Amino acid sequence: MIHNNNTSSLTPVTIGKYRIAACPRPLETGRYAAQVSIASGSGSASTDRVMRFCDDFPSHDAAAHYALSQGIIWVSETTRPQ
């Protein structure tokens, strides 16, 4: 975990061709929404899937951890041999 200006965030994770980055955002209620970006490719062949989750979390870190874990699960299921 990296700490920047009293706000902690998780560093992006790379699994194979996928770069997974948590992108929590504050809500008007003072809680946080979890979002994750899953990017792959480069240049004109790049893609970026962003998933937003319904649950809200009490802290930036909690939302970030949830988002990152969900992104890792998505990549694992997507790349699992059939």
C-alpha positions as CSV (number, residue, x, y, z in Angstrom):
1,M,0.0,0.0,0.0
2,I,1.3,3.5,-0.8
3,H,0.4,6.5,1.3
4,N,0.1,9.9,-0.4
5,N,-0.9,13.1,1.4
6,N,-2.7,11.3,4.2
7,T,-4.9,9.4,1.6
8,S,-3.9,5.9,1.1
9,S,-4.5,4.0,-2.1
10,L,-3.6,0.7,-3.5
11,T,-1.1,0.4,-6.3
12,P,-2.4,-1.1,-9.6
13,V,-1.9,-4.8,-10.0
14,T,-0.9,-6.4,-13.3
15,I,-2.0,-9.9,-14.1
16,G,-1.0,-11.1,-17.6
17,K,-2.1,-8.5,-20.0
18,Y,-4.5,-6.8,-17.5
19,R,-3.8,-3.7,-15.4
20,I,-6.2,-3.5,-12.4
21,A,-6.6,-0.2,-10.6
22,A,-9.0,0.7,-7.8
23,C,-10.8,4.0,-8.3
24,P,-12.9,4.7,-5.2
25,R,-15.0,7.9,-5.2
26,P,-16.5,9.8,-2.3
27,L,-20.3,10.0,-2.0
28,E,-22.4,12.9,-0.7
29,T,-23.1,10.8,2.5
30,G,-19.4,10.8,3.5
31,R,-19.1,7.1,2.5
32,Y,-17.2,5.8,-0.6
33,A,-18.3,3.9,-3.8
34,A,-16.0,1.2,-5.1
35,Q,-15.0,1.3,-8.8
36,V,-12.3,-0.7,-10.6
37,S,-10.6,-0.1,-13.9
38,I,-9.4,-3.2,-15.9
39,A,-7.2,-2.1,-18.8
40,S,-5.4,-4.1,-21.5
41,G,-3.7,-3.5,-24.8
42,S,-2.0,-0.4,-26.0
43,G,-2.6,2.3,-28.6
44,S,-5.6,1.9,-30.7
45,A,-6.0,-1.7,-29.5
46,S,-6.4,-0.7,-25.9
47,T,-9.5,-1.3,-23.9
48,D,-10.6,-0.2,-20.4
49,R,-13.5,-1.8,-18.6
50,V,-14.7,0.1,-15.5
51,M,-17.0,-1.6,-13.1
52,R,-19.0,0.3,-10.4
53,F,-20.4,-1.5,-7.4
54,C,-23.7,-0.9,-5.6
55,D,-22.4,-1.3,-2.0
56,D,-20.9,1.7,-0.3
57,F,-18.0,1.6,2.2
58,P,-17.1,3.6,5.3
59,S,-13.6,4.5,4.1
60,H,-11.6,5.1,0.9
61,D,-9.3,2.1,1.8
62,A,-12.3,-0.3,2.3
63,A,-13.8,0.7,-1.1
64,A,-10.3,0.4,-2.8
65,H,-9.7,-3.1,-1.3
66,Y,-13.1,-4.3,-2.4
67,A,-12.8,-2.9,-5.9
68,L,-9.3,-4.4,-6.4
69,S,-10.3,-7.8,-5.1
70,Q,-13.3,-7.8,-7.5
71,G,-11.1,-6.8,-10.4
72,I,-8.7,-9.6,-9.6
73,I,-11.6,-12.1,-9.5
74,W,-12.9,-10.9,-12.8
75,V,-9.5,-11.3,-14.5
76,S,-9.0,-14.7,-12.9
77,E,-12.4,-15.9,-14.2
78,T,-11.9,-14.4,-17.6
79,T,-8.5,-16.0,-18.1
80,R,-9.3,-19.4,-16.6
81,P,-9.1,-22.2,-19.2
82,Q,-12.5,-23.5,-20.2
